[in-house]
Amino acid sequence: MPSPESRVAFVSGARLPGWVERFAASHGALREDELNAGLQLSAADGATALLQAPWPVDGRPGRGSDAVSRLAALAGQPRTVGAVLVRRGGYSVAVVRGGAVLASKTGTRHVQSRTAAGGWSQQRFARRRANQADALVEAVAEHAGRIFAEHRIEYLAPGGDRTLADQVLAEPVLKRYAGLPRLAFLDVPDPRAAVLKRAAAELCSVRILVTDPAP
């Protein structure tokens, strides 16, 4: 028997109640369960939706008469996020609030791909590649430090290449942000203006994992 299919959607707090209403209209009456992983909606036809807040629990709950409205209110709270999106082909660092980019720096910086060649040439190529990656990490960290310094950053949001993003955030210039909570890692392509704009909206939205009913 084929397994159920899952997909992820990002919905702003303002649009969340309407999304839930449409989900119920398509799949039937809903049961709500507040789990550690988020708010799970289980529909009459077997479909489920796991709703996850964009922010960790930190003493600022959303207000509302039910779990969905409280989650919508929580997602609608303005929080300031420092985003670091980096891949071998480029980077974007930004300050995000309310789903919008307040300040940013986007650019390209080439890091060569791996090679299958062997011997001395491979070693020389590997050193060159490592030097390029180090230069990228240092440059992105410098840009982030400059842009973040003008805002009160509450959370960090890494994305792109996990190793490179971790290296950027470990740079001494960003030491003052080391203790900030990190939001879920963003799997994004080479950061460009359009990618950054979409990532900003997703960072401040409710993440919904929808699982369709089994056939």
C-alpha positions in Angstrom: 0.0 0.0 0.0 1.5 3.4 -0.9 2.5 5.5 2.1 0.8 8.9 2.7 2.3 11.9 1.1 3.6 14.9 3.1 4.2 18.5 2.1 5.2 21.7 3.9 3.5 25.0 3.8 4.3 28.4 5.4 1.3 30.5 6.5 1.4 33.9 8.2 -0.4 34.4 11.5 -3.0 36.6 9.8 -3.9 33.9 7.3 -3.7 30.9 9.7 -7.4 30.8 10.8 -8.5 30.9 7.2 -6.1 28.1 6.3 -7.4 25.9 9.1 -11.0 26.5 7.9 -10.2 25.5 4.4 -8.3 22.4 5.7 -11.4 21.4 7.6 -13.7 22.0 4.7 -11.5 19.7 2.5 -10.9 16.9 5.0 -13.7 17.0 7.6 -14.0 17.7 11.3 -10.8 18.4 13.1 -9.4 17.1 16.4 -6.7 19.3 18.0 -3.8 18.0 20.0 -1.2 20.2 21.6 2.1 18.2 21.3 5.7 19.1 22.1 6.3 19.3 18.4 3.4 21.7 17.8 -0.3 21.8 17.3 -1.6 18.8 15.4 -4.9 18.8 13.6 -6.3 15.4 12.7 -9.1 15.4 10.2 -12.0 13.0 9.8 -10.6 11.5 6.5 -7.2 10.7 8.1 -5.3 13.8 6.9 -3.1 15.6 9.5 -1.5 19.0 9.8 1.3 19.7 12.3 1.4 23.5 13.0 4.7 24.8 14.4 5.3 28.3 15.7 8.1 30.3 14.1 9.5 31.2 17.6 10.5 29.1 20.5 8.6 29.3 23.8 10.1 32.3 25.7 7.3 33.6 27.9 5.5 35.7 25.3 2.5 33.5 24.4 -0.1 34.5 21.8 -3.6 35.5 23.0 -6.8 33.8 21.9 -9.8 31.7 22.9 -8.5 28.5 21.2 -5.2 26.9 20.2 -5.3 28.1 16.6 -6.0 31.7 17.4 -3.2 31.7 20.1 -0.8 30.3 17.6 -1.8 32.9 15.0 -1.3 35.6 17.5 2.1 34.3 18.5 3.2 34.2 14.8 2.0 37.7 14.4 4.2 39.1 17.1 7.0 41.2 15.8 10.3 39.5 16.5 13.7 40.5 15.1 15.7 37.8 13.4 19.3 37.8 12.1 19.4 35.6 9.0 22.6 34.1 7.6 22.1 32.3 4.3 25.3 31.1 2.6 26.3 28.7 -0.1 29.4 28.2 -2.2 27.8 30.5 -4.9 26.8 33.4 -2.8 25.3 34.7 0.4 22.6 36.9 2.0 22.7 38.3 5.5 19.7 40.2 6.7 17.7 41.6 9.6 14.1 40.3 9.3 11.0 41.5 11.2 7.4 40.9 10.5 8.2 38.8 7.4 10.0 41.8 5.8 13.7 42.5 5.3 14.8 45.6 7.2 18.5 45.6 6.2 20.5 43.2 4.1 23.6 42.4 2.1 23.5 39.9 -0.8 26.5 39.0 -2.9 28.4 36.3 -4.8 31.7 34.8 -4.0 32.9 31.7 -5.8 34.1 28.6 -4.1 35.3 25.9 -6.5 33.6 22.5 -6.5 35.4 19.3 -5.5 37.6 17.5 -8.0 38.2 13.9 -8.7 41.8 14.5 -9.8 44.5 12.8 -7.7 48.1 13.5 -6.6 49.8 16.9 -6.2 47.2 18.7 -8.4 44.4 17.6 -6.1 46.2 18.8 -3.0 46.8 22.2 -4.6 43.2 22.4 -5.7 42.0 21.4 -2.2 44.1 24.2 -0.6 42.7 26.7 -3.0 39.2 25.6 -2.4 39.7 25.8 1.4 41.2 29.3 1.1 38.2 30.4 -1.0 35.8 28.9 1.6 37.6 30.6 4.4 37.5 34.0 2.6 33.8 33.5 2.0 33.1 32.7 5.7 35.1 35.7 6.9 33.4 38.1 4.4 29.9 37.0 5.3 30.6 37.2 9.0 31.9 40.8 8.6 28.8 41.8 6.6 26.5 40.2 9.2 28.3 41.8 12.1 27.9 45.2 10.5 24.3 44.8 9.7 23.2 43.1 12.9 24.9 45.8 15.1 22.2 48.4 14.2 19.3 46.2 15.5 18.3 44.3 18.6 18.6 40.7 17.3 16.5 38.2 19.1 17.1 35.0 17.1 19.5 33.7 14.5 18.3 31.9 11.4 21.0 30.0 9.5 20.4 28.6 6.0 21.9 27.3 2.8 25.0 25.2 3.4 24.9 24.0 7.0 28.7 23.7 7.4 29.4 27.2 6.0 26.5 28.8 7.9 27.8 27.3 11.2 31.3 28.5 10.4 30.0 32.0 9.7 28.2 32.1 13.1 31.3 30.9 14.9 33.4 33.8 13.6 34.8 36.1 16.4 33.0 39.1 14.9 29.7 37.4 15.7 30.6 36.3 19.2 28.1 38.6 20.9 25.3 36.6 19.2 26.5 33.2 20.1 24.0 32.8 23.0 20.9 33.6 20.9 18.4 30.9 20.1 18.5 29.6 16.6 15.4 29.1 14.5 14.9 26.0 12.2 17.6 25.7 9.5 16.4 27.0 6.2 17.1 24.8 3.2 17.5 27.4 0.4 19.2 27.5 -3.0 22.0 30.0 -3.8 20.9 33.1 -1.9 19.6 35.9 -4.2 17.2 38.8 -3.6 14.1 36.6 -4.4 15.4 33.8 -2.2 16.0 36.2 0.7 12.5 37.7 0.3 10.8 34.3 0.4 13.0 33.2 3.4 12.1 36.3 5.3 8.4 35.6 4.9 8.9 31.9 5.9 10.9 32.8 9.0 8.0 34.7 10.5 5.3 32.2 9.4 3.7 29.1 10.9 5.3 26.0 9.4 2.7 23.4 8.5 3.5 19.8 7.7 0.5 18.3 5.9 0.2 14.6 5.6 -2.5 13.3 3.2 -4.7 10.4 4.1 -3.5 7.0 3.0 -5.1 5.9 -0.3 
